[in-house]
């Protein structure tokens, strides 16, 4: 584990070997979060839309469910 010191304004320097490993360059965005009793830094995705793609749980689509419900209602109305 590496240790870094905070600077006067709360800044920290990410060691060069970690910046290289994670492709962190000047101007890169990092996601910062508090997890329990520590801080986590993660490089933000370069393409947030591509990173988000596929992250929602699969399953029946709301539109499909509503269309099926509508078909059933139409079928019941036709029998009356």
PDB file of N, CA, C and O in Angstrom:
ATOM      1  N   UNK A   1       0.855  -1.177   0.000  1.00  0.00           N
ATOM      2  CA  UNK A   1       0.000   0.000   0.000  1.00  0.00           C
ATOM      3  C   UNK A   1       0.895   1.232   0.000  1.00  0.00           C
ATOM      4  O   UNK A   1       1.877   1.310   0.738  1.00  0.00           O
ATOM      5  N   UNK A   2       0.534   2.186  -0.839  1.00  0.00           N
ATOM      6  CA  UNK A   2       1.272   3.437  -0.907  1.00  0.00           C
ATOM      7  C   UNK A   2       0.658   4.457   0.032  1.00  0.00           C
ATOM      8  O   UNK A   2      -0.539   4.404   0.314  1.00  0.00           O
ATOM      9  N   UNK A   3       1.464   5.378   0.515  1.00  0.00           N
ATOM     10  CA  UNK A   3       0.978   6.449   1.375  1.00  0.00           C
ATOM     11  C   UNK A   3       1.309   7.781   0.713  1.00  0.00           C
ATOM     12  O   UNK A   3       2.407   7.967   0.188  1.00  0.00           O
ATOM     13  N   UNK A   4       0.349   8.708   0.741  1.00  0.00           N
ATOM     14  CA  UNK A   4       0.574  10.056   0.213  1.00  0.00           C
ATOM     15  C   UNK A   4       0.189  11.054   1.289  1.00  0.00           C
ATOM     16  O   UNK A   4      -0.554  10.725   2.214  1.00  0.00           O
ATOM     17  N   UNK A   5       0.691  12.259   1.171  1.00  0.00           N
ATOM     18  CA  UNK A   5       0.414  13.309   2.147  1.00  0.00           C
ATOM     19  C   UNK A   5      -0.522  14.328   1.505  1.00  0.00           C
ATOM     20  O   UNK A   5      -0.397  14.635   0.320  1.00  0.00           O
ATOM     21  N   UNK A   6      -1.454  14.846   2.291  1.00  0.00           N
ATOM     22  CA  UNK A   6      -2.332  15.890   1.772  1.00  0.00           C
ATOM     23  C   UNK A   6      -1.576  17.214   1.764  1.00  0.00           C
ATOM     24  O   UNK A   6      -0.760  17.490   2.643  1.00  0.00           O
ATOM     25  N   UNK A   7      -1.866  18.018   0.758  1.00  0.00           N
ATOM     26  CA  UNK A   7      -1.263  19.343   0.651  1.00  0.00           C
ATOM     27  C   UNK A   7      -2.154  20.362   1.344  1.00  0.00           C
ATOM     28  O   UNK A   7      -3.194  20.000   1.893  1.00  0.00           O
ATOM     29  N   UNK A   8      -1.765  21.617   1.326  1.00  0.00           N
ATOM     30  CA  UNK A   8      -2.455  22.670   2.075  1.00  0.00           C
ATOM     31  C   UNK A   8      -3.948  22.757   1.758  1.00  0.00           C
ATOM     32  O   UNK A   8      -4.748  22.993   2.664  1.00  0.00           O
ATOM     33  N   UNK A   9      -4.338  22.575   0.514  1.00  0.00           N
ATOM     34  CA  UNK A   9      -5.752  22.707   0.128  1.00  0.00           C
ATOM     35  C   UNK A   9      -6.464  21.359   0.057  1.00  0.00           C
ATOM     36  O   UNK A   9      -7.518  21.253  -0.570  1.00  0.00           O
ATOM     37  N   UNK A  10      -5.909  20.342   0.682  1.00  0.00           N
ATOM     38  CA  UNK A  10      -6.537  19.025   0.679  1.00  0.00           C
ATOM     39  C   UNK A  10      -6.189  18.197  -0.548  1.00  0.00           C
ATOM     40  O   UNK A  10      -6.740  17.113  -0.742  1.00  0.00           O
ATOM     41  N   UNK A  11      -5.290  18.690  -1.368  1.00  0.00           N
ATOM     42  CA  UNK A  11      -4.908  17.956  -2.571  1.00  0.00           C
ATOM     43  C   UNK A  11      -4.005  16.784  -2.217  1.00  0.00           C
ATOM     44  O   UNK A  11      -3.268  16.823  -1.232  1.00  0.00           O
ATOM     45  N   UNK A  12      -4.077  15.745  -3.036  1.00  0.00           N
ATOM     46  CA  UNK A  12      -3.153  14.619  -2.906  1.00  0.00           C
ATOM     47  C   UNK A  12      -2.534  14.357  -4.271  1.00  0.00           C
ATOM     48  O   UNK A  12      -3.143  14.640  -5.303  1.00  0.00           O
ATOM     49  N   UNK A  13      -1.352  13.830  -4.271  1.00  0.00           N
ATOM     50  CA  UNK A  13      -0.670  13.467  -5.511  1.00  0.00           C
ATOM     51  C   UNK A  13      -0.807  11.958  -5.677  1.00  0.00           C
ATOM     52  O   UNK A  13      -0.421  11.188  -4.798  1.00  0.00           O
ATOM     53  N   UNK A  14      -1.357  11.548  -6.808  1.00  0.00           N
ATOM     54  CA  UNK A  14      -1.462  10.119  -7.107  1.00  0.00           C
ATOM     55  C   UNK A  14      -0.114   9.695  -7.672  1.00  0.00           C
ATOM     56  O   UNK A  14       0.359  10.270  -8.652  1.00  0.00           O
ATOM     57  N   UNK A  15       0.503   8.696  -7.062  1.00  0.00           N
ATOM     58  CA  UNK A  15       1.828   8.277  -7.527  1.00  0.00           C
ATOM     59  C   UNK A  15       1.833   7.945  -9.025  1.00  0.00           C
ATOM     60  O   UNK A  15       0.861   7.415  -9.563  1.00  0.00           O
ATOM     61  N   UNK A  16       2.941   8.267  -9.674  1.00  0.00           N
ATOM     62  CA  UNK A  16       3.079   8.110 -11.123  1.00  0.00           C
ATOM     63  C   UNK A  16       2.773   6.688 -11.583  1.00  0.00           C
ATOM     64  O   UNK A  16       2.123   6.502 -12.611  1.00  0.00           O
ATOM     65  N   UNK A  17       3.227   5.688 -10.843  1.00  0.00           N
ATOM     66  CA  UNK A  17       2.995   4.300 -11.278  1.00  0.00           C
ATOM     67  C   UNK A  17       1.500   3.967 -11.320  1.00  0.00           C
ATOM     68  O   UNK A  17       1.061   3.210 -12.186  1.00  0.00           O
ATOM     69  N   UNK A  18       0.710   4.530 -10.384  1.00  0.00           N
ATOM     70  CA  UNK A  18      -0.734   4.297 -10.399  1.00  0.00           C
ATOM     71  C   UNK A  18      -1.411   5.084 -11.513  1.00  0.00           C
ATOM     72  O   UNK A  18      -2.330   4.583 -12.161  1.00  0.00           O
ATOM     73  N   UNK A  19      -0.957   6.326 -11.739  1.00  0.00           N
ATOM     74  CA  UNK A  19      -1.511   7.122 -12.842  1.00  0.00           C
ATOM     75  C   UNK A  19      -1.283   6.415 -14.168  1.00  0.00           C
ATOM     76  O   UNK A  19      -2.170   6.377 -15.021  1.00  0.00           O
ATOM     77  N   UNK A  20      -0.095   5.856 -14.337  1.00  0.00           N
ATOM     78  CA  UNK A  20       0.218   5.149 -15.582  1.00  0.00           C
ATOM     79  C   UNK A  20      -0.632   3.889 -15.718  1.00  0.00           C
ATOM     80  O   UNK A  20      -1.174   3.616 -16.790  1.00  0.00           O
ATOM     81  N   UNK A  21      -0.749   3.127 -14.642  1.00  0.00           N
ATOM     82  CA  UNK A  21      -1.519   1.881 -14.642  1.00  0.00           C
ATOM     83  C   UNK A  21      -2.977   2.127 -15.003  1.00  0.00           C
ATOM     84  O   UNK A  21      -3.585   1.323 -15.710  1.00  0.00           O
ATOM     85  N   UNK A  22      -3.546   3.238 -14.522  1.00  0.00           N
ATOM     86  CA  UNK A  22      -4.964   3.531 -14.740  1.00  0.00           C
ATOM     87  C   UNK A  22      -5.204   4.560 -15.844  1.00  0.00           C
ATOM     88  O   UNK A  22      -6.329   5.024 -16.029  1.00  0.00           O
ATOM     89  N   UNK A  23      -4.162   4.912 -16.567  1.00  0.00           N
ATOM     90  CA  UNK A  23      -4.250   5.874 -17.682  1.00  0.00           C
ATOM     91  C   UNK A  23      -4.852   7.204 -17.230  1.00  0.00           C
ATOM     92  O   UNK A  23      -5.683   7.788 -17.924  1.00  0.00           O
ATOM     93  N   UNK A  24      -4.423   7.670 -16.062  1.00  0.00           N
ATOM     94  CA  UNK A  24      -4.869   8.974 -15.548  1.00  0.00           C
ATOM     95  C   UNK A  24      -3.885  10.017 -16.051  1.00  0.00           C
ATOM     96  O   UNK A  24      -2.693   9.970 -15.749  1.00  0.00           O
ATOM     97  N   UNK A  25      -4.407  10.953 -16.820  1.00  0.00           N
ATOM     98  CA  UNK A  25      -3.584  12.006 -17.416  1.00  0.00           C
ATOM     99  C   UNK A  25      -4.042  13.357 -16.879  1.00  0.00           C
ATOM    100  O   UNK A  25      -5.114  13.447 -16.281  1.00  0.00           O
ATOM    101  N   UNK A  26      -3.252  14.406 -17.081  1.00  0.00           N
ATOM    102  CA  UNK A  26      -3.710  15.738 -16.658  1.00  0.00           C
ATOM    103  C   UNK A  26      -5.075  16.044 -17.273  1.00  0.00           C
ATOM    104  O   UNK A  26      -5.265  15.894 -18.480  1.00  0.00           O
ATOM    105  N   UNK A  27      -6.001  16.464 -16.459  1.00  0.00           N
ATOM    106  CA  UNK A  27      -7.351  16.766 -16.918  1.00  0.00           C
ATOM    107  C   UNK A  27      -8.316  15.598 -16.835  1.00  0.00           C
ATOM    108  O   UNK A  27      -9.509  15.777 -17.080  1.00  0.00           O
ATOM    109  N   UNK A  28      -7.835  14.399 -16.495  1.00  0.00           N
ATOM    110  CA  UNK A  28      -8.723  13.242 -16.353  1.00  0.00           C
ATOM    111  C   UNK A  28      -9.708  13.485 -15.220  1.00  0.00           C
ATOM    112  O   UNK A  28      -9.365  14.107 -14.214  1.00  0.00           O
ATOM    113  N   UNK A  29     -10.927  12.995 -15.382  1.00  0.00           N
ATOM    114  CA  UNK A  29     -11.925  13.092 -14.318  1.00  0.00           C
ATOM    115  C   UNK A  29     -11.858  11.847 -13.442  1.00  0.00           C
ATOM    116  O   UNK A  29     -11.687  10.734 -13.939  1.00  0.00           O
ATOM    117  N   UNK A  30     -11.996  12.047 -12.137  1.00  0.00           N
ATOM    118  CA  UNK A  30     -12.035  10.941 -11.187  1.00  0.00           C
ATOM    119  C   UNK A  30     -13.348  10.999 -10.432  1.00  0.00           C
ATOM    120  O   UNK A  30     -13.812  12.077 -10.062  1.00  0.00           O
ATOM    121  N   UNK A  31     -13.943   9.845 -10.204  1.00  0.00           N
ATOM    122  CA  UNK A  31     -15.128   9.758  -9.354  1.00  0.00           C
ATOM    123  C   UNK A  31     -14.639   9.588  -7.920  1.00  0.00           C
ATOM    124  O   UNK A  31     -13.765   8.764  -7.649  1.00  0.00           O
ATOM    125  N   UNK A  32     -15.207  10.372  -7.002  1.00  0.00           N
ATOM    126  CA  UNK A  32     -14.801  10.340  -5.604  1.00  0.00           C
ATOM    127  C   UNK A  32     -16.010   9.933  -4.773  1.00  0.00           C
ATOM    128  O   UNK A  32     -17.091  10.502  -4.922  1.00  0.00           O
ATOM    129  N   UNK A  33     -15.828   8.947  -3.899  1.00  0.00           N
ATOM    130  CA  UNK A  33     -16.936   8.542  -3.027  1.00  0.00           C
ATOM    131  C   UNK A  33     -16.398   8.138  -1.663  1.00  0.00           C
ATOM    132  O   UNK A  33     -15.256   7.698  -1.525  1.00  0.00           O
ATOM    133  N   UNK A  34     -17.253   8.299  -0.660  1.00  0.00           N
ATOM    134  CA  UNK A  34     -16.933   7.860   0.698  1.00  0.00           C
ATOM    135  C   UNK A  34     -17.560   6.489   0.877  1.00  0.00           C
ATOM    136  O   UNK A  34     -18.763   6.321   0.679  1.00  0.00           O
ATOM    137  N   UNK A  35     -16.756   5.517   1.247  1.00  0.00           N
ATOM    138  CA  UNK A  35     -17.236   4.158   1.478  1.00  0.00           C
ATOM    139  C   UNK A  35     -16.830   3.791   2.896  1.00  0.00           C
ATOM    140  O   UNK A  35     -15.658   3.558   3.190  1.00  0.00           O
ATOM    141  N   UNK A  36     -17.837   3.746   3.770  1.00  0.00           N
ATOM    142  CA  UNK A  36     -17.537   3.457   5.171  1.00  0.00           C
ATOM    143  C   UNK A  36     -16.645   4.533   5.752  1.00  0.00           C
ATOM    144  O   UNK A  36     -17.046   5.691   5.870  1.00  0.00           O
ATOM    145  N   UNK A  37     -15.428   4.143   6.115  1.00  0.00           N
ATOM    146  CA  UNK A  37     -14.497   5.082   6.753  1.00  0.00           C
ATOM    147  C   UNK A  37     -13.354   5.495   5.833  1.00  0.00           C
ATOM    148  O   UNK A  37     -12.327   5.983   6.305  1.00  0.00           O
ATOM    149  N   UNK A  38     -13.523   5.304   4.510  1.00  0.00           N
ATOM    150  CA  UNK A  38     -12.439   5.690   3.604  1.00  0.00           C
ATOM    151  C   UNK A  38     -12.979   6.322   2.318  1.00  0.00           C
ATOM    152  O   UNK A  38     -14.177   6.272   2.038  1.00  0.00           O
ATOM    153  N   UNK A  39     -12.078   6.907   1.557  1.00  0.00           N
ATOM    154  CA  UNK A  39     -12.408   7.573   0.303  1.00  0.00           C
ATOM    155  C   UNK A  39     -11.931   6.691  -0.845  1.00  0.00           C
ATOM    156  O   UNK A  39     -10.831   6.140  -0.800  1.00  0.00           O
ATOM    157  N   UNK A  40     -12.768   6.561  -1.875  1.00  0.00           N
ATOM    158  CA  UNK A  40     -12.372   5.825  -3.072  1.00  0.00           C
ATOM    159  C   UNK A  40     -12.307   6.782  -4.249  1.00  0.00           C
ATOM    160  O   UNK A  40     -13.188   7.622  -4.430  1.00  0.00           O
ATOM    161  N   UNK A  41     -11.266   6.649  -5.041  1.00  0.00           N
ATOM    162  CA  UNK A  41     -11.103   7.401  -6.287  1.00  0.00           C
ATOM    163  C   UNK A  41     -11.119   6.401  -7.431  1.00  0.00           C
ATOM    164  O   UNK A  41     -10.398   5.403  -7.396  1.00  0.00           O
ATOM    165  N   UNK A  42     -11.941   6.663  -8.452  1.00  0.00           N
ATOM    166  CA  UNK A  42     -11.991   5.821  -9.635  1.00  0.00           C
ATOM    167  C   UNK A  42     -11.945   6.712 -10.865  1.00  0.00           C
ATOM    168  O   UNK A  42     -12.601   7.753 -10.895  1.00  0.00           O
ATOM    169  N   UNK A  43     -11.183   6.321 -11.879  1.00  0.00           N
ATOM    170  CA  UNK A  43     -11.229   7.097 -13.115  1.00  0.00           C
ATOM    171  C   UNK A  43     -12.651   7.073 -13.671  1.00  0.00           C
ATOM    172  O   UNK A  43     -13.266   6.010 -13.768  1.00  0.00           O
ATOM    173  N   UNK A  44     -13.171   8.242 -14.034  1.00  0.00           N
ATOM    174  CA  UNK A  44     -14.500   8.314 -14.634  1.00  0.00           C
ATOM    175  C   UNK A  44     -14.426   7.721 -16.036  1.00  0.00           C
ATOM    176  O   UNK A  44     -13.404   7.859 -16.708  1.00  0.00           O
ATOM    177  N   UNK A  45     -15.481   7.072 -16.483  1.00  0.00           N
ATOM    178  CA  UNK A  45     -15.457   6.508 -17.830  1.00  0.00           C
ATOM    179  C   UNK A  45     -15.247   7.600 -18.877  1.00  0.00           C
ATOM    180  O   UNK A  45     -15.804   8.693 -18.765  1.00  0.00           O
ATOM    181  N   UNK A  46     -14.451   7.302 -19.883  1.00  0.00           N
ATOM    182  CA  UNK A  46     -14.223   8.279 -20.955  1.00  0.00           C
ATOM    183  C   UNK A  46     -15.497   8.472 -21.772  1.00  0.00           C
ATOM    184  O   UNK A  46     -15.754   9.572 -22.261  1.00  0.00           O
ATOM    185  N   UNK A  47     -16.295   7.417 -21.927  1.00  0.00           N
ATOM    186  CA  UNK A  47     -17.583   7.503 -22.627  1.00  0.00           C
ATOM    187  C   UNK A  47     -18.663   7.031 -21.660  1.00  0.00           C
ATOM    188  O   UNK A  47     -18.936   5.833 -21.581  1.00  0.00           O
ATOM    189  N   UNK A  48     -19.287   7.963 -20.917  1.00  0.00           N
ATOM    190  CA  UNK A  48     -20.245   7.555 -19.887  1.00  0.00           C
ATOM    191  C   UNK A  48     -21.455   6.811 -20.441  1.00  0.00           C
ATOM    192  O   UNK A  48     -22.025   5.972 -19.745  1.00  0.00           O
ATOM    193  N   UNK A  49     -21.853   7.092 -21.656  1.00  0.00           N
ATOM    194  CA  UNK A  49     -23.014   6.403 -22.233  1.00  0.00           C
ATOM    195  C   UNK A  49     -22.664   4.948 -22.500  1.00  0.00           C
ATOM    196  O   UNK A  49     -23.451   4.056 -22.183  1.00  0.00           O
ATOM    197  N   UNK A  50     -21.502   4.695 -23.072  1.00  0.00           N
ATOM    198  CA  UNK A  50     -21.080   3.317 -23.322  1.00  0.00           C
ATOM    199  C   UNK A  50     -20.905   2.569 -22.001  1.00  0.00           C
ATOM    200  O   UNK A  50     -21.237   1.387 -21.913  1.00  0.00           O
ATOM    201  N   UNK A  51     -20.391   3.242 -20.982  1.00  0.00           N
ATOM    202  CA  UNK A  51     -20.192   2.601 -19.679  1.00  0.00           C
ATOM    203  C   UNK A  51     -21.527   2.242 -19.034  1.00  0.00           C
ATOM    204  O   UNK A  51     -21.623   1.239 -18.326  1.00  0.00           O
ATOM    205  N   UNK A  52     -22.558   3.052 -19.272  1.00  0.00           N
ATOM    206  CA  UNK A  52     -23.871   2.828 -18.674  1.00  0.00           C
ATOM    207  C   UNK A  52     -24.645   1.736 -19.406  1.00  0.00           C
ATOM    208  O   UNK A  52     -25.503   1.077 -18.819  1.00  0.00           O
ATOM    209  N   UNK A  53     -24.342   1.548 -20.678  1.00  0.00           N
ATOM    210  CA  UNK A  53     -25.060   0.587 -21.508  1.00  0.00           C
ATOM    211  C   UNK A  53     -24.998  -0.809 -20.886  1.00  0.00           C
ATOM    212  O   UNK A  53     -23.920  -1.312 -20.568  1.00  0.00           O
ATOM    213  N   UNK A  54     -26.160  -1.420 -20.720  1.00  0.00           N
ATOM    214  CA  UNK A  54     -26.231  -2.766 -20.167  1.00  0.00           C
ATOM    215  C   UNK A  54     -26.231  -2.829 -18.658  1.00  0.00           C
ATOM    216  O   UNK A  54     -26.228  -3.922 -18.092  1.00  0.00           O
ATOM    217  N   UNK A  55     -26.235  -1.678 -17.984  1.00  0.00           N
ATOM    218  CA  UNK A  55     -26.171  -1.704 -16.524  1.00  0.00           C
ATOM    219  C   UNK A  55     -27.532  -1.879 -15.861  1.00  0.00           C
ATOM    220  O   UNK A  55     -27.604  -2.184 -14.671  1.00  0.00           O
ATOM    221  N   UNK A  56     -28.602  -1.690 -16.611  1.00  0.00           N
ATOM    222  CA  UNK A  56     -29.927  -1.881 -16.039  1.00  0.00           C
ATOM    223  C   UNK A  56     -30.289  -3.357 -16.069  1.00  0.00           C
ATOM    224  O   UNK A  56     -29.899  -4.091 -16.977  1.00  0.00           O
ATOM    225  N   UNK A  57     -31.037  -3.774 -15.066  1.00  0.00           N
ATOM    226  CA  UNK A  57     -31.432  -5.173 -14.986  1.00  0.00           C
ATOM    227  C   UNK A  57     -32.316  -5.529 -16.170  1.00  0.00           C
ATOM    228  O   UNK A  57     -33.172  -4.746 -16.582  1.00  0.00           O
ATOM    229  N   UNK A  58     -32.100  -6.697 -16.697  1.00  0.00           N
ATOM    230  CA  UNK A  58     -32.938  -7.168 -17.800  1.00  0.00           C
ATOM    231  C   UNK A  58     -34.298  -7.584 -17.281  1.00  0.00           C
ATOM    232  O   UNK A  58     -34.586  -7.462 -16.091  1.00  0.00           O
ATOM    233  N   UNK A  59     -35.091  -8.052 -18.140  1.00  0.00           N
ATOM    234  CA  UNK A  59     -36.423  -8.492 -17.752  1.00  0.00           C
ATOM    235  C   UNK A  59     -37.444  -7.922 -18.704  1.00  0.00           C
ATOM    236  O   UNK A  59     -37.099  -7.318 -19.719  1.00  0.00           O
ATOM    237  N   UNK A  60     -38.704  -8.117 -18.369  1.00  0.00           N
ATOM    238  CA  UNK A  60     -39.791  -7.649 -19.229  1.00  0.00           C
ATOM    239  C   UNK A  60     -39.770  -6.132 -19.311  1.00  0.00           C
ATOM    240  O   UNK A  60     -39.624  -5.442 -18.302  1.00  0.00           O
ATOM    241  N   UNK A  61     -39.917  -5.632 -20.518  1.00  0.00           N
ATOM    242  CA  UNK A  61     -39.954  -4.190 -20.680  1.00  0.00           C
ATOM    243  C   UNK A  61     -41.326  -3.672 -20.251  1.00  0.00           C
ATOM    244  O   UNK A  61     -42.334  -4.360 -20.411  1.00  0.00           O
ATOM    245  N   UNK A  62     -41.356  -2.477 -19.716  1.00  0.00           N
ATOM    246  CA  UNK A  62     -42.615  -1.868 -19.294  1.00  0.00           C
ATOM    247  C   UNK A  62     -43.544  -1.715 -20.485  1.00  0.00           C
ATOM    248  O   UNK A  62     -44.743  -1.971 -20.374  1.00  0.00           O
ATOM    249  N   UNK A  63     -43.001  -1.300 -21.625  1.00  0.00           N
ATOM    250  CA  UNK A  63     -43.827  -1.115 -22.822  1.00  0.00           C
ATOM    251  C   UNK A  63     -44.459  -2.431 -23.243  1.00  0.00           C
ATOM    252  O   UNK A  63     -45.643  -2.466 -23.579  1.00  0.00           O
ATOM    253  N   UNK A  64     -43.684  -3.520 -23.231  1.00  0.00           N
ATOM    254  CA  UNK A  64     -44.228  -4.829 -23.605  1.00  0.00           C
ATOM    255  C   UNK A  64     -45.344  -5.238 -22.649  1.00  0.00           C
ATOM    256  O   UNK A  64     -46.377  -5.747 -23.083  1.00  0.00           O
ATOM    257  N   UNK A  65     -45.144  -5.019 -21.364  1.00  0.00           N
ATOM    258  CA  UNK A  65     -46.163  -5.363 -20.376  1.00  0.00           C
ATOM    259  C   UNK A  65     -47.440  -4.575 -20.579  1.00  0.00           C
ATOM    260  O   UNK A  65     -48.536  -5.127 -20.475  1.00  0.00           O
ATOM    261  N   UNK A  66     -47.308  -3.278 -20.872  1.00  0.00           N
ATOM    262  CA  UNK A  66     -48.491  -2.445 -21.103  1.00  0.00           C
ATOM    263  C   UNK A  66     -49.220  -2.852 -22.376  1.00  0.00           C
ATOM    264  O   UNK A  66     -50.450  -2.858 -22.411  1.00  0.00           O
ATOM    265  N   UNK A  67     -48.470  -3.193 -23.424  1.00  0.00           N
ATOM    266  CA  UNK A  67     -49.116  -3.622 -24.677  1.00  0.00           C
ATOM    267  C   UNK A  67     -49.877  -4.930 -24.471  1.00  0.00           C
ATOM    268  O   UNK A  67     -50.983  -5.090 -24.988  1.00  0.00           O
ATOM    269  N   UNK A  68     -49.295  -5.863 -23.724  1.00  0.00           N
ATOM    270  CA  UNK A  68     -49.976  -7.129 -23.448  1.00  0.00           C
ATOM    271  C   UNK A  68     -51.246  -6.897 -22.633  1.00  0.00           C
ATOM    272  O   UNK A  68     -52.283  -7.502 -22.906  1.00  0.00           O
ATOM    273  N   UNK A  69     -51.165  -6.032 -21.646  1.00  0.00           N
ATOM    274  CA  UNK A  69     -52.339  -5.699 -20.843  1.00  0.00           C
ATOM    275  C   UNK A  69     -53.423  -5.091 -21.714  1.00  0.00           C
ATOM    276  O   UNK A  69     -54.602  -5.406 -21.553  1.00  0.00           O
ATOM    277  N   UNK A  70     -53.032  -4.224 -22.632  1.00  0.00           N
ATOM    278  CA  UNK A  70     -53.998  -3.588 -23.543  1.00  0.00           C
ATOM    279  C   UNK A  70     -54.645  -4.644 -24.448  1.00  0.00           C
ATOM    280  O   UNK A  70     -55.856  -4.608 -24.664  1.00  0.00           O
ATOM    281  N   UNK A  71     -53.850  -5.585 -24.980  1.00  0.00           N
ATOM    282  CA  UNK A  71     -54.412  -6.644 -25.834  1.00  0.00           C
ATOM    283  C   UNK A  71     -55.444  -7.461 -25.066  1.00  0.00           C
ATOM    284  O   UNK A  71     -56.490  -7.811 -25.612  1.00  0.00           O
ATOM    285  N   UNK A  72     -55.157  -7.765 -23.808  1.00  0.00           N
ATOM    286  CA  UNK A  72     -56.110  -8.531 -22.994  1.00  0.00           C
ATOM    287  C   UNK A  72     -57.403  -7.751 -22.776  1.00  0.00           C
ATOM    288  O   UNK A  72     -58.493  -8.317 -22.851  1.00  0.00           O
ATOM    289  N   UNK A  73     -57.283  -6.459 -22.507  1.00  0.00           N
ATOM    290  CA  UNK A  73     -58.472  -5.627 -22.313  1.00  0.00           C
ATOM    291  C   UNK A  73     -59.306  -5.561 -23.591  1.00  0.00           C
ATOM    292  O   UNK A  73     -60.532  -5.651 -23.538  1.00  0.00           O
ATOM    293  N   UNK A  74     -58.652  -5.408 -24.728  1.00  0.00           N
ATOM    294  CA  UNK A  74     -59.356  -5.366 -26.010  1.00  0.00           C
ATOM    295  C   UNK A  74     -60.071  -6.691 -26.239  1.00  0.00           C
ATOM    296  O   UNK A  74     -61.212  -6.712 -26.700  1.00  0.00           O
ATOM    297  N   UNK A  75     -59.404  -7.793 -25.920  1.00  0.00           N
ATOM    298  CA  UNK A  75     -60.017  -9.103 -26.094  1.00  0.00           C
ATOM    299  C   UNK A  75     -61.241  -9.276 -25.201  1.00  0.00           C
ATOM    300  O   UNK A  75     -62.245  -9.839 -25.638  1.00  0.00           O
ATOM    301  N   UNK A  76     -61.174  -8.804 -23.967  1.00  0.00           N
ATOM    302  CA  UNK A  76     -62.319  -8.897 -23.066  1.00  0.00           C
ATOM    303  C   UNK A  76     -63.471  -8.027 -23.571  1.00  0.00           C
ATOM    304  O   UNK A  76     -64.631  -8.434 -23.505  1.00  0.00           O
ATOM    305  N   UNK A  77     -63.154  -6.829 -24.073  1.00  0.00           N
ATOM    306  CA  UNK A  77     -64.190  -5.927 -24.585  1.00  0.00           C
ATOM    307  C   UNK A  77     -64.859  -6.515 -25.828  1.00  0.00           C
ATOM    308  O   UNK A  77     -66.056  -6.310 -26.029  1.00  0.00           O
ATOM    309  N   UNK A  78     -64.123  -7.231 -26.658  1.00  0.00           N
ATOM    310  CA  UNK A  78     -64.671  -7.807 -27.891  1.00  0.00           C
ATOM    311  C   UNK A  78     -65.650  -8.929 -27.582  1.00  0.00           C
ATOM    312  O   UNK A  78     -66.554  -9.191 -28.376  1.00  0.00           O
ATOM    313  N   UNK A  79     -65.489  -9.598 -26.440  1.00  0.00           N
ATOM    314  CA  UNK A  79     -66.364 -10.697 -26.059  1.00  0.00           C
ATOM    315  C   UNK A  79     -67.678 -10.220 -25.485  1.00  0.00           C
ATOM    316  O   UNK A  79     -68.617 -11.007 -25.370  1.00  0.00           O
ATOM    317  N   UNK A  80     -67.771  -8.970 -25.127  1.00  0.00           N
ATOM    318  CA  UNK A  80     -68.996  -8.445 -24.491  1.00  0.00           C
ATOM    319  C   UNK A  80     -70.081  -8.201 -25.483  1.00  0.00           C
ATOM    320  O   UNK A  80     -71.169  -7.762 -25.113  1.00  0.00           O
TER     321      UNK A  80
END
